[in-house]
Amino acid sequence: MHIVHFNTSRAWGGGELQLLHLLEGLGRAGVRSTLLARPESELFARASQNDAIALVPFKFKSRYNPLTWRRLRSVLRELGATVLHLHDGRAASMGLPAAREMPELAVVVHRRVSAQVRRNPISQRRYRSKRIDAYIVVSESASRSLRAISVPDEQMTLISGGVDLVGLRAYDERERVRVREEFGIGDGLWIGTVGALAPKKDIATFVEAAAILSRQIPSAKFVAIGDGEERGALEAQAREAGLGERMLFTGVLPDAYRYIGAMDAFVFPSLLEGSPGVVKEAMVLGVPVVAVRAPGTDEVVRDGTGVLVPMRDAEALATAVKELFSDDAKRLAMIDEARTWVAERYSMEQMIELTIDFYRMITEKRSGRVESS
């Protein structure tokens, strides 16, 4: 069995982190796999630091060019691929036509988002292609997005993103102190979020909530870790709200978990998710979570593991954060419940084991189709 993973993103996000963890886990399990990615991408750069990960750079100008499909097909044949795992929409646009002349190749599409599939004919054909053997969905809300375009349930397998429990549990008080000293936090409360500074993440509501909390908790400071198109507008919003040096925008930081672990509360206002990894990381790190009741997020944050509030409601967000610190016993019980919940449901080992079983299943089914044809 040889799994070829195809990812075309230049940027770094939760999906790319999950893919990197999967590649590492497959290697430890003795499953042969190769990553096809843009050589200028952050994923390629990080994967190249691990000698155990096989890498093939794949450049392209147009995903709709038949010459690109032919070149991809040639690479897949040279590698002896038995499974083609398509990790994003652009990869599917090239991988599906490339696989048409490879009947022995099993094809899987990964659906990491809860957003509805676009109504345009290209997107509809891509996600309803008969060449797709199966889909991996990261949450029930992601499966609903495929069900809405008539993808049958039997083609979908739910495998949520995992977190590195061992690595996160190694985070200790010394690291927390170092990070807080780095940012000059002192003994005050540090309340933060992590995510792209883009509309769907709704960091603007976090900034609005921070302005409310700054008047109620004089010692509180706030941080938004990430970058994106809205950064300038969000920084202006924070200045106009009088937050000044109490609100920090750091840009993208490596190993975001280090900074999450140093927070006193983690806020997640994102409007649409698949299965948010940073929320799971906060839970394992013992940081209480206040999030909005959004698709994907509401499957990770459940009763007793965190607090959910309505979307785009800064007052509710601020109130929930403030109430965290009004009842120490309740907050500590929430932290314990969240750690147990993530350990039982979202471990990296479980994700890798389920994915390997999935590969075996679709390989056997594809082999059976080829033999009977």
C-alpha positions, -999 to 999 in steps of 0.1 A, spaced: 0 0 0 14 34 -10 -5 65 -1 2 96 -21 -11 128 -4 -17 159 -26 -20 193 -10 -18 225 -29 -20 252 -2 7 277 0 -4 289 35 -2 271 68 -33 262 87 -50 235 107 -54 211 77 -17 213 69 -7 207 105 -30 176 106 -15 163 74 20 167 87 10 148 119 -6 121 97 25 117 75 47 113 107 22 88 122 20 67 90 58 66 89 59 53 125 33 27 116 54 15 86 28 27 60 45 40 29 34 74 19 46 104 -2 36 140 -1 30 160 -33 30 198 -25 40 231 -38 78 235 -32 73 271 -20 46 261 5 50 262 43 39 225 44 67 215 20 92 235 41 82 218 74 79 183 59 114 186 44 128 190 80 117 153 86 140 129 67 114 102 72 88 120 50 90 113 12 85 145 -7 78 153 -44 75 190 -54 46 197 -77 43 230 -95 14 240 -117 1 271 -134 -35 260 -141 -54 233 -123 -77 230 -153 -50 223 -179 -51 187 -192 -13 188 -194 -12 193 -157 -35 163 -152 -13 142 -175 19 152 -156 2 144 -123 -9 110 -136 27 103 -147 40 111 -112 14 88 -96 24 60 -119 61 65 -112 54 63 -75 33 32 -78 5 49 -58 -24 27 -46 -43 55 -28 -45 91 -39 -55 113 -9 -67 147 -20 -65 172 8 -81 204 -7 -103 216 -35 -75 225 -60 -59 191 -54 -93 175 -62 -96 196 -94 -63 180 -107 -64 146 -90 -98 134 -102 -91 139 -139 -56 125 -135 -71 93 -119 -95 86 -147 -71 65 -166 -58 47 -134 -86 22 -126 -65 5 -99 -60 37 -79 -83 44 -50 -92 81 -46 -102 98 -13 -113 134 -8 -108 150 26 -135 174 37 -122 195 65 -148 224 64 -185 227 73 -193 253 46 -218 243 19 -203 232 -14 -205 260 -38 -234 259 -62 -213 265 -94 -211 235 -118 -174 230 -113 -176 225 -75 -207 203 -78 -190 180 -104 -158 179 -83 -174 167 -51 -199 144 -68 -174 128 -91 -179 90 -97 -142 87 -96 -142 93 -58 -141 61 -38 -147 76 -4 -146 108 16 -130 115 50 -151 141 69 -137 157 101 -171 163 118 -208 157 115 -212 193 102 -187 185 74 -207 154 64 -238 175 62 -222 198 36 -217 167 14 -251 152 22 -266 184 9 -253 176 -26 -265 140 -24 -232 123 -14 -244 90 3 -236 84 39 -219 51 31 -192 69 11 -183 91 41 -161 81 70 -158 105 100 -122 108 113 -117 140 134 -84 157 136 -62 145 164 -39 163 189 -5 153 203 -15 144 238 20 134 248 36 166 235 9 189 250 10 171 284 48 179 285 40 216 286 48 227 321 46 257 344 82 268 335 72 272 299 41 291 308 62 315 329 87 320 301 60 329 276 42 353 300 76 370 307 82 373 270 50 392 266 52 411 299 20 396 312 29 395 349 1 383 373 -28 397 353 -52 377 332 -42 369 296 -71 362 273 -64 352 237 -74 336 205 -56 319 176 -67 320 140 -65 336 106 -75 373 107 -102 367 81 -140 374 81 -151 338 89 -130 338 121 -148 369 134 -119 382 154 -137 416 154 -162 402 180 -132 391 201 -118 427 200 -152 441 209 -155 417 238 -119 426 249 -129 463 251 -158 453 274 -136 431 296 -109 458 298 -133 480 317 -144 452 340 -110 435 346 -83 462 348 -55 437 349 -66 418 318 -45 418 286 -55 403 252 -38 387 223 -47 375 188 -23 351 172 -25 349 135 -24 370 104 -46 378 74 -65 403 53 -83 419 83 -53 427 104 -51 464 97 -88 469 103 -87 449 135 -57 468 149 -76 501 141 -107 487 159 -86 479 190 -70 514 190 -104 531 186 -117 510 215 -90 523 237 -72 490 242 -38 504 234 -10 482 246 -34 458 263 -43 443 229 -16 425 210 -16 412 174 14 389 170 11 376 135 16 339 129 38 323 156 53 288 153 40 262 178 9 282 188 3 258 216 31 274 236 12 306 237 -22 290 243 -8 272 273 2 305 289 -33 320 286 -59 321 313 -88 318 289 -90 308 253 -117 326 232 -128 311 198 -153 333 179 -150 316 145 -183 313 126 -176 282 107 -152 253 114 -146 217 106 -131 204 138 -109 231 154 -76 218 165 -66 249 185 -97 244 207 -87 208 214 -52 220 222 -64 246 247 -85 219 264 -55 195 268 -34 224 281 -59 231 308 -70 265 294 -108 271 298 -125 277 265 -153 301 256 -164 297 220 -194 306 198 -220 280 189 -208 275 154 -209 244 131 -179 222 138 -170 240 171 -202 229 188 -191 192 183 -158 198 201 -170 220 229 -198 202 247 -216 206 280 -191 207 308 -160 210 286 -163 247 278 -188 275 273 -207 282 241 -223 316 234 -243 329 204 -223 340 173 -214 377 168 -224 385 204 -196 404 221 -216 410 253 -223 373 257 -186 365 250 -173 390 276 -198 378 302 -189 342 297 -152 349 301 -157 370 332 -179 343 348 -151 318 343 -131 336 371 -161 340 395 -162 303 404 -128 285 407 -143 251 415 -166 252 384 -137 263 362 -113 236 374 -140 210 369 -145 222 334 -108 219 327 -107 183 340 -138 174 319 -123 189 288 -90 171 292 -108 138 295 -131 145 266 -102 152 242 -81 123 254 -109 99 248 -121 112 214 -93 132 197 -60 115 203 -34 116 175 -30 78 178 -67 72 173 -68 94 142 -38 76 126 -52 41 134 -86 50 120 -70 65 89 -49 34 82 -79 12 86 -98 34 62 -70 31 36 -71 -6 38 -108 -7 34 -109 15 3 -79 -3 -13 -97 -36 -9 -129 -22 -24 -110 -7 -54 -92 -39 -60 -125 -58 -60 -139 -34 -85 -109 -37 -109 -111 -76 -106 -148 -77 -114 -146 -53 -143 
